[in-house]
Amino acid sequence: MADGGMPGRSCTVDLDGPVHFVDFGGPDDGPAVVLVHGLGGSHLNWDLFAPLIARHARVWAIDLPGFGRSEPGDRTASVTANVAVLHRFLTEVVGEPAVLVGNSMGGMISILEAGERPEGVSGLVLLDPAVPGPRRALDPLVAVTFVLYAVPFVGERFLLWRRQRHSALARVREMLTLCGVDPDQVPPEVVERSVGLLEERRDVEGMDRAFLAAARSLLRVLADPRRYRQAMASIELPVLLVHGDRDRLVPVAAARDIARRHPAWRYIEWSGGGHVPQLQEPARLAAEVLDWMRESALTRSPA
């Protein structure tokens, strides 16, 4: 444990600006695994899941610029920019091909990295990734929220209003609920660290700008997904796609469509699952991922 009970070791690397990550350790001869959070997420999203797979793999969780402890500075937080940051992290920190585990926007970023620079990726685990799908399947509240994010000035005012009207704890609980996780079922220390992370931010306006830049960039990729679909089509690595059928942020219909388009990918649909399986059922997810890694020859069999 480190940093007030946080699993793993907190580190920062300069990749044209500070990029924070957590090194969860793992066996020296284990495969490399990099965890990539989604929109509004951070390294904390992996606190329950990472220690379970670190028994079999060397595990890192990155904070993309504009999220977690990676304050944005003058950097953009677009999807394209964060794909470039992830590539540099794989090259300069990990130093060998890694299994990418991406949730939501992190799934999109991982797909683009694997499709366009496959030499740095050995396998891909997609957890409720942001993928194109039928607009009619969108949850109405989610649709309205993203419309607010998309409109210049309106999105900025909306984030300011929410921060002024709601405490950090209320915002953490609200986000967990939207993602399909009962906040009362999450270990209190995980919630407390999430609240602390919000309260320790120095460049709050910069983090807001980064969030909105990422959200707007994500929407542009989904509105014109040609590059995205080309990246998916080019992937020849092992892929595990896990999606909850109660996901309000990315409808399960989108995941089913992607699974049909890519029959070589392993698709697992969780009944009752929400948007962040690594928080909702971390032990079950770890078992699924480790089984898939062993069957895909990405990790050694247990002794």
C-alpha positions in Angstrom: 0.0 0.0 0.0 1.0 3.6 -0.6 -0.4 7.1 -0.5 -2.8 6.9 2.4 -3.8 3.3 1.8 -4.0 3.4 -2.0 -3.0 0.1 -3.6 0.2 0.3 -5.5 2.9 3.0 -5.9 2.0 6.5 -7.0 4.4 7.8 -9.7 4.7 10.7 -12.2 6.5 10.8 -15.5 7.2 13.7 -17.9 5.6 13.1 -21.3 5.6 16.7 -22.5 3.9 17.4 -19.2 3.3 15.4 -16.0 1.4 12.1 -16.4 0.5 10.4 -13.1 0.2 6.6 -12.9 0.0 3.9 -10.3 2.4 0.9 -10.4 0.6 -2.0 -8.9 3.6 -4.3 -9.2 3.4 -8.0 -10.1 5.7 -10.9 -10.8 8.8 -10.1 -12.7 8.1 -12.7 -15.4 4.4 -11.7 -15.7 2.9 -10.0 -18.8 2.5 -6.2 -18.9 -1.0 -4.9 -18.4 -2.0 -1.2 -18.7 -5.3 0.0 -17.3 -7.0 3.0 -19.1 -9.8 4.8 -17.5 -12.8 6.5 -19.1 -14.3 10.0 -19.3 -14.2 11.5 -15.8 -12.3 8.5 -14.4 -8.9 8.0 -13.0 -6.5 5.4 -11.6 -9.0 5.1 -8.7 -11.4 3.2 -11.0 -9.0 0.2 -10.8 -8.4 0.0 -7.0 -10.5 -3.1 -6.6 -9.6 -4.9 -9.8 -5.9 -4.2 -10.3 -4.6 -6.0 -7.1 -6.4 -9.2 -8.2 -4.6 -9.4 -11.6 -1.3 -8.1 -10.2 -0.8 -11.6 -8.7 -0.3 -12.8 -12.3 0.8 -9.7 -14.3 2.7 -6.5 -13.9 0.0 -3.8 -13.8 0.0 0.0 -14.3 -3.0 2.4 -14.2 -2.5 5.7 -16.1 -4.2 9.0 -15.4 -4.6 10.6 -18.9 -3.9 14.3 -19.0 -6.8 16.3 -17.6 -7.9 13.4 -15.3 -6.9 12.1 -11.9 -3.6 13.6 -10.8 -2.4 14.5 -14.3 -3.2 18.2 -14.3 -3.6 19.3 -18.0 -1.6 22.5 -18.1 -1.6 23.7 -21.7 -2.2 20.3 -23.1 -5.3 19.2 -25.0 -7.3 16.3 -23.7 -8.8 15.2 -27.0 -9.0 11.5 -27.8 -6.3 11.8 -30.4 -4.0 13.6 -28.0 -4.5 11.0 -25.3 -3.9 8.1 -27.8 -0.5 9.8 -28.4 0.1 10.0 -24.6 -0.8 6.4 -24.1 1.6 5.4 -26.9 4.4 7.3 -25.2 3.6 5.7 -21.9 3.8 2.2 -23.4 7.1 3.1 -25.1 8.8 5.0 -22.4 7.4 3.6 -19.1 6.3 0.0 -19.9 8.9 -0.7 -22.6 7.3 -3.8 -24.0 4.0 -4.9 -25.6 1.2 -4.7 -23.1 -2.4 -5.9 -22.7 -4.5 -2.8 -22.7 -7.6 -2.8 -20.5 -9.8 0.1 -21.4 -13.1 1.2 -19.9 -15.5 3.5 -21.7 -13.5 6.3 -23.4 -10.4 4.3 -22.3 -11.7 1.5 -24.5 -11.9 3.9 -27.5 -8.4 5.1 -26.9 -7.1 1.5 -26.5 -8.8 0.4 -29.8 -7.2 3.3 -31.7 -3.8 2.6 -30.2 -4.0 -1.2 -31.0 -5.4 -0.6 -34.5 -2.9 2.1 -35.5 0.2 1.0 -33.5 -0.2 -2.7 -32.9 3.5 -3.3 -32.1 3.0 -1.9 -28.6 0.0 -4.0 -27.8 -0.3 -7.7 -27.1 -4.0 -8.0 -26.4 -7.1 -5.9 -25.7 -9.7 -6.0 -23.0 -12.7 -3.6 -23.6 -14.9 -2.9 -20.7 -18.1 -1.2 -21.8 -16.1 0.8 -24.5 -17.5 3.9 -26.1 -18.5 2.5 -29.5 -20.9 3.7 -32.2 -24.4 2.4 -31.9 -28.1 3.3 -32.5 -28.9 6.7 -31.1 -32.5 5.6 -30.3 -31.0 3.3 -27.6 -29.5 6.2 -25.6 -30.7 6.8 -22.1 -32.6 10.2 -22.1 -30.7 11.6 -19.2 -27.3 10.6 -20.7 -28.3 12.1 -24.0 -29.3 15.4 -22.4 -26.1 15.6 -20.3 -23.9 15.0 -23.4 -25.8 17.7 -25.3 -25.0 20.1 -22.5 -21.3 19.1 -22.7 -21.2 19.5 -26.4 -22.4 23.1 -26.6 -19.7 25.8 -26.1 -20.1 27.9 -23.0 -23.1 25.8 -21.9 -21.0 22.9 -20.9 -18.6 25.1 -18.9 -21.5 26.7 -17.1 -23.1 23.4 -16.4 -19.9 22.0 -14.8 -19.5 25.1 -12.7 -23.1 25.0 -11.5 -22.8 21.3 -10.6 -19.6 22.0 -8.6 -21.1 24.9 -6.8 -24.4 23.1 -5.9 -23.1 19.7 -5.0 -20.4 18.6 -2.7 -17.5 16.4 -3.8 -19.1 13.4 -2.0 -22.4 14.0 -3.7 -20.7 14.2 -7.2 -18.8 11.0 -6.6 -22.0 9.2 -5.5 -24.0 10.6 -8.4 -21.3 9.4 -10.9 -21.2 5.9 -9.4 -25.0 5.7 -9.6 -25.1 6.8 -13.2 -22.5 4.1 -14.0 -24.7 1.5 -12.4 -22.8 1.1 -9.2 -24.5 1.3 -5.8 -22.3 3.8 -3.9 -23.1 2.0 -0.6 -21.7 -1.2 -2.0 -18.3 0.3 -2.8 -15.7 0.1 0.0 -15.8 3.4 1.9 -12.0 3.9 1.4 -12.5 3.9 -2.4 -15.2 6.6 -2.1 -13.1 8.6 0.3 -10.1 8.6 -2.1 -12.3 9.7 -4.9 -13.6 12.6 -2.8 -10.1 13.5 -1.8 -9.0 13.5 -5.4 -11.6 16.0 -6.4 -10.8 18.2 -3.4 -7.0 18.2 -4.0 -7.3 19.6 -7.6 -5.4 22.8 -8.1 -6.3 23.8 -11.7 -10.1 23.2 -11.4 -11.0 25.3 -14.4 -8.3 23.5 -16.4 -9.6 20.1 -15.4 -13.1 21.3 -16.5 -11.7 22.3 -19.9 -10.0 19.0 -20.3 -13.1 17.0 -19.4 -15.2 19.0 -21.9 -12.5 18.7 -24.6 -12.4 14.9 -24.1 -16.2 14.7 -24.1 -16.5 16.7 -27.3 -13.7 14.8 -29.0 -15.3 11.5 -28.1 -18.7 12.7 -29.5 -16.9 13.7 -32.8 -15.3 10.2 -33.1 -18.7 8.6 -32.6 -20.5 11.0 -35.0 -18.0 10.1 -37.8 -16.6 6.7 -36.8 -14.8 5.9 -40.1 -11.3 6.1 -38.6 -12.5 4.3 -35.5 -14.1 1.4 -37.5 -10.9 1.1 -39.6 -8.9 0.8 -36.5 -11.2 -2.0 -35.2 -11.1 -3.8 -38.5 -7.3 -3.8 -38.6 -6.9 -5.4 -35.1 -5.5 -8.9 -35.3 -4.7 -9.3 -31.6 -6.8 -11.2 -29.1 -9.7 -9.1 -27.9 -12.1 -9.6 -25.0 -15.2 -7.4 -25.0 -17.2 -7.3 -21.7 -20.5 -5.2 -21.6 -23.3 -4.9 -19.1 -26.8 -5.1 -20.4 -27.9 -2.3 -17.9 -25.2 0.1 -19.1 -26.9 3.6 -19.3 -23.9 5.4 -20.9 -23.1 3.0 -23.7 -26.2 0.9 -24.7 -25.7 -2.8 -24.9 -27.1 -2.7 -28.4 -23.9 -0.9 -29.5 -21.7 -3.7 -28.0 -23.8 -6.4 -29.6 -23.4 -4.7 -33.0 -19.6 -4.5 -32.5 -19.5 -8.2 -31.5 -21.4 -9.2 -34.6 -19.0 -7.2 -36.8 -16.0 -8.8 -35.1 -16.8 -12.5 -34.6 -13.1 -13.3 -33.7 -13.4 -11.2 -30.6 -14.7 -12.9 -27.4 -17.9 -11.2 -26.2 -19.2 -11.6 -22.7 -22.5 -9.9 -21.8 -23.2 -9.4 -18.1 -26.9 -9.6 -17.0 -27.6 -6.7 -14.7 -24.1 -5.2 -15.4 -23.5 -1.4 -15.5 -20.8 0.7 -17.1 -17.8 0.0 -14.8 -17.6 -3.8 -14.2 -14.2 -3.3 -12.5 -16.0 -1.5 -9.6 -19.2 -3.5 -9.7 -17.8 -7.0 -9.7 -14.0 -6.8 -9.6 -13.4 -10.5 -8.6 -15.6 -11.8 -11.4 -14.0 -9.5 -13.9 -10.5 -10.5 -12.8 -11.4 -14.2 -13.2 -12.7 -13.6 -16.7 -9.7 -11.5 -17.8 -7.1 -14.0 -16.4 -8.9 -17.0 -18.0 -8.9 -15.1 -21.3 -5.3 -14.2 -21.0 -4.3 -17.8 -20.3 -6.3 -19.1 -23.2 -4.8 -16.4 -25.5 -1.3 -17.4 -24.3 -0.8 -13.9 -22.8 0.1 -15.2 -19.4 1.4 -18.4 -17.9 -0.9 -21.1 -16.5 -1.2 -21.2 -12.7 1.2 -23.5 -11.0 
